[in-house]
């Protein structure tokens, strides 16, 4: 598991980049900082509420590292799509073709997230009781909802 102190330092570094970067860069980095901060908070919340046995703790975090790696790839795609959307929208460069491409990418990302969650639920069920697996996905979904809310608040509607 990544040390919380390292995550705090990494978050501070990104916050500095946000404060001293160009406006568009700063907005992009702000979203990235929030994503990284949430990743750290997510691990803390999981550890707090899951109440693992020693063996469950070891097994869970090994599987979770792979889960986060796979989800991280999807989140980076989503981040890139949001940045592209924001830039095109603010520069009035959003065409019907680009809007269609982005909507298709959005659905592709959401589908990939679901497939990853379905893949890993099988892995988590091998080491945890169903109640704990359900609790994990509840925590995971709540934190995703927070991210989606933050994005919705910062991203202007299509003009």
N, C-alpha and C positions, 0 to 999 in steps of 0.2 A: 504494500500500500504506500502511496506517495505521502511523504511527511507533510503535515499541515504547515509547518514553518516554511518549507520550500514553496508551497502554493501561495502563501501570504507574500513572500518576496516576489514571486512571479507576477502576482496581481498588482503589487505596488509598481513594479517595472512597467507594466502595461498602462497603469494609471498615469505615470509620468509621460509616457508616449502620447497618451490622449491629451494631456494638458498642454504639451508643447508641440504637437503635430499640427498640420494644416487642417482646416475645417472638415473637409470631406474625409481625410485620413483619420482625423480625430473621431468622427462619427462612426467610421468603420471599426476603429480600434475600441471604441466604447462598447459596441456590441460584442466584440471579441472578449473584452475584459469581463463583461457580464457573464459570458458563456463560461470562461475559465473560473470565475468566482463561484458560479453555480456548481461547477463540477466539484470544487472543494467542499462546498456546503452539502452537496448531495452525499458525499462519502461520510461526512460527519452525521447527517441525519440517518443514513442507513445504519451506521454503527450504533447510533443512539437508540433507535427503535427496534432493531432486529433482535437484539439480545441473543447473540449466538453462543453456542457452546464452543469450547476451544477448537474442536474438530470442525464444526460448521464454519467457524470464523476463518480458519485456514483454507478450507475447501471453497467457501463462498468467494473470498477475495481473489483466489486464483482464477475462477471462472469469470468473476466480475471484471477483471483486468482485460480479458478477451472481449467481453461484452462492451465495455467502454471503448476499446480500440475500434470495434466494428461500428458502434454508434458514433464514435468520434469522426469516422470517415463520412458518415451521413450528415452529421452536424456541420462539418466543414463545407460540404456541398450546399447545405442550406444557407450557411453564412455567405458563401460566394454568390449564391442566387440573390439573396437579400441585398448585398452590396451592389450587384449589377442592376437590380430593380430600382434601388434608391437613386443611383447615379443616372440611369436612363430617365427616370421620372422627373428628377430635379432639373435635368438638362432639356426637358421636353423632347426626348429622343425615343419615346416609347411608341413603337409602331404596332399595328395589329399582329404582324408576324412575330415580333419580339414578345409581345404579351402572350401570344399562344405558346411560344417556346417556353416561357417562364412558367406558365400554368401547367404545362406538361411536365416540366422539371419538378414543380411542387408536388404533383401527384406521384411522380416517380420516387421522390424522396420519402413521402409519407408511406408509400407501399414498401419501400426498402426498410424503413423503421419497423413496420409491422412484421415483416419477414424475420428480421433480426430478433425481435422480441419473442416471436413464436419459436425460433430456433433455440434461444437460450432458456425459455421456460422449461424445456425438456431437460436441459443440463441442471438447472437449479432444482428441479423436482427430484433429481437423483440424490441430492445431498441435503435437502431441506423438506420439512413437512409442507403440505400444500398451503396451510395458513400463513406460514412465513414467506412462501413464494408470492402469495397474493399480496401480502403486506409490502414486500419489496416492489412489486409492480405498482402498487398504490402510491408509494413514495416517489417512485420514478415518474409516474404520470403527473403527480401534483407539481413536481419540480419542472417538468416539461411545460405545464400550463403556465407557470410563472414566467418562463422564458418567452413563451408565445405572447403573453400579455405585455411584457416589456417591448418586444418587437412591434406589436400592434400599436403601442403608445408612441413609439419613435418613428415609425414608418408612415409617411403620408399616403393617403389614398391615391390611387391612380388618377391622373388628371386627363 
